[in-house]
Amino acid sequence: MITFKVGGVHPHDNKITASVPFKKVAVPTEVTIPLDQHIGAPAKPIVAAGDKVKVGQMIGEPGGFVSAAVHSSVSGTVKKVDKFRDAWGTYHPCVIITVEGDEWLEGIDTTDTLITECTAEPKEIIDKISKSGIVGLGGACFPTQVKLMPPKDCTIDTLAVNAVECEPYLTHNHRLMLEKGDEVMVGVQILLKALGIKKAIIGVENNKKDAIEYLKSLLPKYTKDCDIKVVPLKMKYPQGGEKQLIQALTGRIVRSGALPASTGVVVQNVATVFAVYEAVQKNKPIVEISLTVTGKKVKEPGNFIMRIGTPLSAAVEMVGGIPDGTEKLICGGPMMGKAMISTDTPANKRTSAVVMIDESEAKRGKESNCARCGKCIDACPMGLEPYLLGTLSQRNMFDELEKHYVYDCIECGCCTFTCPCNRPLLDYIHQGKANVMMIMKNR
């Protein structure tokens, strides 16, 4: 079974909801839609208080080259253009809309009818993707149209589809492959056409055997004019990291400081591929996301489709609420997600899960001095020295941090996971990396 070569860990996958089909979360009475649901400049609001909007209507235009459009997920009246405070205390620009019915913008196909033939030309595909606000839905939320226009010195020959979903507990991508496999395959063809290439590799971790077999069964319908492969990957975290996936699927290595496109590979998450299908074939922008709401003590954990701007608490209520003994609420997976103080924060393009962790799992052990065991070095998938980066970060030695390639850290958490001394290495490194990146940017 193939995988990346350096580092990695094997946390228990806890895929409790792998067999649970999607349910839809009801449209709320009011939504708060962030204008900065992506890497890059926030979208610029193009609506004002009192304006009437429909589902799918653009309410924020891209604020720069690396930016993404934002659309209304509901129909109703704009209450105000304002800022809201999220579950981590950070303020974000937003549009707050009072819901009135559910009227979609004309031209959006809301049916489940499969459209396999793509008549759009490459430039038209990229324009549609841009206007639809498509971003990387694996967590990074990098604007997809930018990835489809790589630098001229990068010759792309392969599309890698990240269907790994290696984070423990998360299963919504798994369900997407099982429930929308044809649409995903058409999305792959559309992206190949946009890139002007013929080769795609879909990487799926081996704990999703039903999804692997299903996608393989679809290949004869979609490989007449292109080469698409479904490749099972060894269960190993962080298999879904962009650089790790490229190495596992192609054997190519992304150099320090280089773009993944420098290897000739463009990586797209499987949920992004589905969103591309909807944008190009259905004229449907991103107005809803899929996510997993789960935990070992949750009454009815499941996978959900919910409109952007809906409070996460609406999905939490559908699984029976927060169980007694819950110590942490995590937005995202337990390895890279962030602990929340509340589930009242709105769902957005970055949201992949709400994981409720009980006291036994959430408790941190008492921190002690580094034992120099080297386990964090063995586990680091980027070949770094986390023990050293953590110490340098604690001491604010930012010049030394830069010399030791802290900017290559992908913040996967493998170092903290393996440390027998319970050092919160990722916390230290995250803070130090943020300072180094700011220094590099200013320089």
C-alpha positions as CSV (number, residue, x, y, z in Angstrom):
1,M,0.0,0.0,0.0
2,I,1.5,3.3,-1.0
3,T,2.0,6.4,1.2
4,F,4.3,9.3,1.7
5,K,7.8,8.5,2.9
6,V,8.7,10.8,5.8
7,G,7.0,10.9,9.2
8,G,3.3,10.5,9.9
9,V,1.3,9.0,12.7
10,H,-1.6,6.5,13.2
11,P,-4.3,8.0,15.4
12,H,-7.5,5.9,15.7
13,D,-9.7,6.9,12.9
14,N,-13.0,6.9,14.8
15,K,-15.1,7.0,11.6
16,I,-18.4,6.6,13.6
17,T,-20.6,8.2,10.9
18,A,-19.1,6.5,7.8
19,S,-22.4,4.7,7.1
20,V,-24.7,7.6,7.9
21,P,-26.3,9.3,4.8
22,F,-26.5,13.1,4.5
23,K,-29.4,14.9,6.2
24,K,-30.3,18.5,5.4
25,V,-30.3,21.1,8.2
26,A,-33.3,23.4,8.0
27,V,-32.9,26.9,6.7
28,P,-32.8,29.3,9.7
29,T,-34.7,32.5,10.2
30,E,-31.5,34.6,9.9
31,V,-28.0,33.9,8.5
32,T,-24.7,35.6,9.2
33,I,-22.5,35.2,6.1
34,P,-18.8,36.0,6.5
35,L,-17.0,37.8,3.7
36,D,-13.7,36.2,4.5
37,Q,-14.3,32.5,4.0
38,H,-11.1,32.0,2.1
39,I,-7.3,32.7,2.0
40,G,-6.5,36.1,0.6
41,A,-8.4,39.4,0.6
42,P,-12.0,39.4,2.0
43,A,-14.8,39.8,-0.5
44,K,-16.1,43.4,-0.9
45,P,-19.8,43.7,-0.1
46,I,-22.0,44.7,-3.0
47,V,-25.3,44.8,-1.1
48,A,-26.6,47.2,1.6
49,A,-29.2,47.1,4.3
50,G,-32.7,46.8,2.9
51,D,-31.7,45.1,-0.3
52,K,-33.7,42.0,-1.4
53,V,-31.6,38.9,-2.3
54,K,-32.2,35.4,-3.6
55,V,-30.3,32.2,-3.0
56,G,-27.2,32.1,-5.1
57,Q,-27.0,35.9,-5.6
58,M,-23.5,37.4,-5.2
59,I,-23.3,39.6,-2.2
60,G,-19.5,40.0,-2.1
61,E,-17.1,40.3,-5.0
62,P,-13.5,39.2,-4.9
63,G,-11.3,41.7,-3.2
64,G,-8.2,40.9,-5.2
65,F,-6.5,38.3,-7.3
66,V,-6.3,35.9,-4.4
67,S,-9.8,36.2,-3.2
68,A,-13.2,34.6,-3.7
69,A,-16.8,35.7,-4.3
70,V,-19.4,35.2,-1.6
71,H,-23.1,34.5,-2.3
72,S,-26.3,34.6,-0.4
73,S,-27.4,31.2,0.9
74,V,-30.9,32.3,1.5
75,S,-33.6,34.6,0.0
76,G,-34.8,37.6,2.0
77,T,-33.7,41.1,3.1
78,V,-30.3,42.3,4.0
79,K,-30.5,43.3,7.7
80,K,-27.1,44.9,7.8
81,V,-23.5,44.8,6.5
82,D,-21.5,44.5,9.7
83,K,-18.9,42.5,11.7
84,F,-19.5,39.5,13.9
85,R,-17.5,37.9,16.6
86,D,-16.7,34.2,16.0
87,A,-16.3,31.4,18.5
88,W,-12.6,32.2,18.9
89,G,-13.1,35.9,19.6
90,T,-12.1,37.2,16.2
91,Y,-14.2,39.8,14.3
92,H,-15.1,39.2,10.7
93,P,-16.9,41.3,8.1
94,C,-20.2,39.9,7.2
95,V,-23.7,40.3,5.7
96,I,-26.6,39.5,7.9
97,I,-29.8,38.4,6.1
98,T,-33.4,37.9,7.4
99,V,-34.8,34.9,5.7
100,E,-38.1,35.2,3.7
101,G,-39.0,32.1,1.8
102,D,-36.5,30.1,-0.4
103,E,-36.3,31.7,-3.8
104,W,-33.3,30.8,-6.0
105,L,-31.7,33.1,-8.5
106,E,-32.9,32.4,-12.0
107,G,-30.7,30.1,-14.1
108,I,-29.5,27.9,-11.2
109,D,-30.5,24.2,-11.7
110,T,-31.5,22.8,-8.3
111,T,-32.6,19.4,-9.6
112,D,-30.6,16.2,-9.1
113,T,-30.4,15.5,-12.8
114,L,-26.9,14.4,-13.8
115,I,-25.3,16.5,-16.6
116,T,-22.3,14.6,-18.0
117,E,-21.3,16.6,-21.1
118,C,-19.4,19.8,-20.4
119,T,-19.7,22.3,-23.4
120,A,-17.8,25.1,-21.7
121,E,-14.3,26.0,-22.9
122,P,-11.4,26.2,-20.5
123,K,-11.5,30.0,-19.9
124,E,-15.3,29.8,-19.5
125,I,-14.8,27.0,-16.9
126,I,-12.3,29.1,-14.9
127,D,-14.6,32.2,-15.1
128,K,-17.6,30.2,-13.8
129,I,-15.5,28.7,-11.0
130,S,-14.3,32.2,-10.0
131,K,-17.8,33.8,-10.2
132,S,-19.2,30.9,-8.1
133,G,-16.8,31.5,-5.2
134,I,-15.2,28.0,-5.4
135,V,-12.4,27.5,-2.9
136,G,-10.5,24.5,-1.6
137,L,-12.9,22.7,0.7
138,G,-10.3,20.6,2.4
139,G,-9.8,23.3,5.0
140,A,-7.3,25.7,3.4
141,C,-9.9,27.5,1.3
142,F,-7.5,28.7,-1.4
143,P,-9.4,30.2,-4.3
144,T,-9.7,27.4,-6.9
145,Q,-9.5,29.6,-10.0
146,V,-6.0,30.7,-8.9
147,K,-4.9,27.1,-8.7
148,L,-6.1,26.5,-12.2
149,M,-3.9,29.4,-13.5
150,P,-0.4,28.2,-12.3
151,P,2.7,30.3,-13.0
152,K,4.0,30.0,-16.6
153,D,7.2,28.2,-15.4
154,C,5.0,25.3,-14.0
155,T,4.0,22.7,-16.6
156,I,1.0,20.8,-15.2
157,D,0.5,17.2,-16.3
158,T,-1.5,15.7,-13.4
159,L,-4.6,16.5,-11.4
160,A,-4.5,14.9,-8.0
161,V,-7.9,14.6,-6.3
162,N,-7.6,14.5,-2.5
163,A,-10.3,12.1,-1.3
164,V,-8.2,10.9,1.6
165,E,-10.1,12.4,4.6
166,C,-7.4,11.3,7.0
167,E,-8.6,13.4,10.0
168,P,-10.1,11.2,12.7
169,Y,-13.9,11.3,13.0
170,L,-14.6,13.1,9.7
171,T,-16.7,11.2,7.1
172,H,-18.6,13.8,5.0
173,N,-16.1,13.4,2.0
174,H,-16.6,9.6,2.3
175,R,-20.4,10.1,2.0
176,L,-20.0,12.5,-0.8
177,M,-18.1,9.9,-2.9
178,L,-20.8,7.3,-2.2
179,E,-23.8,9.6,-2.8
180,K,-22.4,11.8,-5.5
181,G,-19.8,9.7,-7.3
182,D,-21.0,10.4,-10.8
183,E,-21.0,14.2,-10.2
184,V,-17.4,13.9,-8.7
185,M,-16.3,12.1,-11.9
186,V,-17.8,14.7,-14.1
187,G,-16.1,17.4,-12.0
188,V,-12.7,15.6,-12.5
189,Q,-13.3,15.7,-16.3
190,I,-14.2,19.4,-16.1
191,L,-11.0,20.2,-14.2
192,L,-8.9,18.2,-16.7
193,K,-10.4,20.3,-19.5
194,A,-9.7,23.5,-17.6
195,L,-6.1,22.5,-17.1
196,G,-5.7,21.2,-20.7
197,I,-4.4,17.8,-19.5
198,K,-5.6,14.2,-19.6
199,K,-4.3,12.5,-16.4
200,A,-6.0,12.5,-13.0
201,I,-5.4,10.4,-9.9
202,I,-8.0,10.1,-7.1
203,G,-6.3,9.2,-3.8
204,V,-8.5,7.5,-1.2
205,E,-7.4,6.2,2.1
206,N,-7.9,2.4,2.5
207,N,-10.4,2.6,5.3
208,K,-13.0,3.7,2.6
209,K,-13.1,0.4,0.7
210,D,-16.7,0.9,-0.4
211,A,-15.9,4.3,-1.9
212,I,-12.8,3.0,-3.6
213,E,-14.8,0.1,-5.2
214,Y,-17.7,2.4,-6.2
215,L,-15.5,5.0,-7.9
216,K,-13.6,2.3,-9.7
217,S,-16.8,0.9,-11.0
218,L,-17.6,4.3,-12.5
219,L,-14.3,4.6,-14.3
220,P,-15.4,2.9,-17.6
221,K,-18.0,5.7,-18.1
222,Y,-15.5,8.5,-17.7
223,T,-12.2,7.4,-19.1
224,K,-12.9,7.4,-22.9
225,D,-10.9,10.6,-23.5
226,C,-8.8,10.8,-20.4
227,D,-6.8,8.7,-17.9
228,I,-8.4,8.7,-14.5
229,K,-7.2,6.3,-11.8
230,V,-8.5,5.6,-8.3
231,V,-5.6,4.7,-6.0
232,P,-6.0,3.2,-2.5
233,L,-3.6,4.8,0.1
234,K,-2.3,3.4,3.3
235,M,-4.0,4.7,6.5
236,K,-1.5,7.2,7.7
237,Y,-2.0,10.8,8.9
238,P,-1.5,13.4,7.4
239,Q,-2.0,11.5,4.1
240,G,-4.2,14.3,2.8
241,G,-1.6,17.0,3.2
242,E,-1.0,18.5,-0.3
243,K,2.8,17.8,-0.3
244,Q,2.3,14.3,1.2
245,L,-0.4,13.4,-1.3
246,I,1.7,14.5,-4.2
247,Q,4.6,12.3,-3.0
248,A,2.4,9.3,-2.4
249,L,0.6,9.5,-5.8
250,T,3.4,10.5,-8.0
251,G,6.7,10.1,-6.1
252,R,7.5,13.8,-6.7
253,I,8.7,16.0,-3.9
254,V,7.7,19.7,-3.4
255,R,10.9,21.6,-2.6
256,S,11.1,23.8,0.5
257,G,9.5,27.2,-0.3
258,A,8.2,25.9,-3.7
259,L,4.6,25.8,-4.9
260,P,3.0,22.3,-5.3
261,A,2.4,23.2,-8.9
262,S,6.2,23.2,-9.4
263,T,6.0,19.4,-9.5
264,G,3.5,19.5,-12.3
265,V,0.6,18.5,-10.1
266,V,-2.5,20.5,-9.2
267,V,-4.3,19.1,-6.1
268,Q,-8.1,19.6,-5.5
269,N,-10.2,18.2,-2.6
270,V,-13.0,15.9,-3.6
271,A,-15.6,18.3,-2.2
272,T,-14.1,21.1,-4.3
273,V,-14.4,18.8,-7.4
274,F,-18.1,18.3,-6.6
275,A,-18.5,22.1,-6.2
276,V,-16.9,22.6,-9.6
277,Y,-19.4,20.2,-11.1
278,E,-22.3,22.2,-9.6
279,A,-20.8,25.6,-10.6
280,V,-20.1,24.6,-14.3
281,Q,-23.0,22.2,-15.0
282,K,-25.7,23.7,-12.7
283,N,-24.7,27.4,-12.4
284,K,-24.8,26.8,-8.7
285,P,-22.3,28.8,-6.5
286,I,-21.2,27.6,-3.0
287,V,-24.2,28.3,-0.8
288,E,-24.1,25.2,1.3
289,I,-21.4,22.9,2.8
290,S,-21.2,19.3,4.0
291,L,-19.9,18.5,7.4
292,T,-19.8,15.8,10.1
293,V,-21.2,16.3,13.6
294,T,-19.9,13.5,15.8
295,G,-18.4,12.3,19.1
296,K,-18.2,9.0,21.0
297,K,-21.0,10.0,23.3
298,V,-23.2,11.9,20.8
299,K,-26.7,10.3,20.6
300,E,-27.2,10.4,16.8
301,P,-23.9,11.5,15.1
302,G,-24.2,12.2,11.4
303,N,-23.3,13.9,8.2
304,F,-25.2,17.0,7.1
305,I,-25.7,19.5,4.3
306,M,-26.3,23.0,5.7
307,R,-26.6,26.5,4.2
308,I,-23.6,28.8,4.8
309,G,-24.4,31.3,7.6
310,T,-26.5,28.9,9.6
311,P,-25.4,28.6,13.2
312,L,-23.5,25.3,13.8
313,S,-25.8,24.8,16.8
314,A,-28.6,23.9,14.4
315,A,-26.7,20.8,13.3
316,V,-25.7,20.0,16.9
317,E,-29.3,20.0,17.9
318,M,-30.0,17.4,15.2
319,V,-27.6,14.9,16.7
320,G,-29.2,15.3,20.2
321,G,-27.3,18.3,21.5
322,I,-24.0,18.4,23.4
323,P,-23.7,15.3,25.6
324,D,-22.9,15.4,29.3
325,G,-19.3,15.2,30.0
326,T,-18.2,17.0,26.9
327,E,-14.9,18.8,27.6
328,K,-14.2,20.2,24.2
329,L,-16.1,21.4,21.1
330,I,-13.8,21.2,18.1
331,C,-14.5,22.9,14.7
332,G,-12.8,20.6,12.3
333,G,-10.9,17.4,13.1
334,P,-9.1,16.7,16.4
335,M,-5.7,17.0,14.9
336,M,-5.9,20.3,13.1
337,G,-9.3,21.7,14.3
338,K,-9.8,24.5,16.7
339,A,-11.6,24.3,20.1
340,M,-14.7,26.5,20.2
341,I,-16.3,28.3,23.1
342,S,-19.7,28.1,21.5
343,T,-21.5,26.5,18.5
344,D,-23.4,29.7,17.7
345,T,-20.7,30.6,15.1
346,P,-22.0,30.4,11.5
347,A,-21.1,27.6,9.1
348,N,-18.8,28.7,6.3
349,K,-16.6,27.3,3.5
350,R,-13.9,26.4,6.1
351,T,-16.3,24.3,8.2
352,S,-15.8,20.5,8.0
353,A,-17.0,19.2,11.3
354,V,-18.1,19.7,14.8
355,V,-16.4,17.1,17.0
356,M,-17.5,16.7,20.7
357,I,-14.7,15.3,22.8
358,D,-15.3,13.9,26.3
359,E,-13.3,14.5,29.4
360,S,-11.1,11.4,29.0
361,E,-9.9,12.3,25.6
362,A,-9.7,16.1,26.0
363,K,-7.5,16.1,29.1
364,R,-3.9,17.2,28.6
365,G,-1.2,15.4,30.5
366,K,1.2,17.4,32.7
367,E,3.9,19.0,30.6
368,S,7.5,18.1,31.5
369,N,10.9,19.0,30.0
370,C,11.9,17.6,26.6
371,A,13.3,14.1,27.0
372,R,15.3,14.3,23.7
373,C,13.6,11.1,22.6
374,G,13.3,12.2,19.0
375,K,9.8,10.9,18.5
376,C,8.6,14.3,17.2
377,I,11.3,14.3,14.6
378,D,10.3,10.8,13.4
379,A,6.7,11.8,13.2
380,C,7.1,15.1,11.4
381,P,6.0,14.6,7.8
382,M,8.0,17.7,6.7
383,G,11.3,16.4,8.1
384,L,11.6,19.2,10.6
385,E,12.8,19.3,14.2
386,P,9.7,20.1,16.2
387,Y,11.4,20.0,19.6
388,L,13.8,22.7,18.5
389,L,11.1,24.8,16.7
390,G,9.0,24.7,19.9
391,T,11.9,25.9,22.1
392,L,12.9,28.6,19.7
393,S,9.3,29.8,19.5
394,Q,9.0,29.9,23.3
395,R,12.1,32.1,23.4
396,N,11.0,34.4,20.6
397,M,14.1,33.5,18.6
398,F,12.4,34.3,15.2
399,D,15.6,34.6,13.1
400,E,16.7,31.1,14.2
401,L,13.1,29.8,13.6
402,E,13.4,31.0,10.0
403,K,16.8,29.4,9.6
404,H,15.2,26.1,10.7
405,Y,12.4,26.3,8.0
406,V,9.5,26.9,10.4
407,Y,7.6,28.2,7.4
408,D,7.5,24.6,6.0
409,C,5.5,23.4,9.0
410,I,2.0,22.3,7.9
411,E,0.7,22.4,11.5
412,C,-0.6,18.9,11.3
413,G,-0.1,18.2,15.0
414,C,1.9,15.0,14.6
415,C,4.6,16.3,17.0
416,T,2.1,17.1,19.8
417,F,0.4,13.7,19.3
418,T,3.6,11.8,19.8
419,C,5.3,13.8,22.5
420,P,5.7,11.6,25.7
421,C,6.4,14.7,27.7
422,N,3.1,16.3,26.8
423,R,4.7,19.4,25.3
424,P,2.1,21.4,23.3
425,L,4.6,21.7,20.5
426,L,2.1,22.7,17.8
427,D,0.9,25.6,20.0
428,Y,4.4,26.9,20.4
429,I,5.3,26.4,16.7
430,H,2.0,28.0,15.5
431,Q,2.7,31.2,17.4
432,G,6.4,31.3,16.3
433,K,5.5,30.6,12.6
434,A,2.9,33.4,12.6
435,N,5.6,35.9,13.7
436,V,8.1,34.6,11.2
437,M,5.6,34.8,8.3
438,M,4.8,38.4,9.3
439,I,8.5,39.3,9.4
440,M,9.0,37.7,6.0
441,K,6.0,39.5,4.5
442,N,7.1,42.9,5.8
443,R,10.7,42.3,4.6
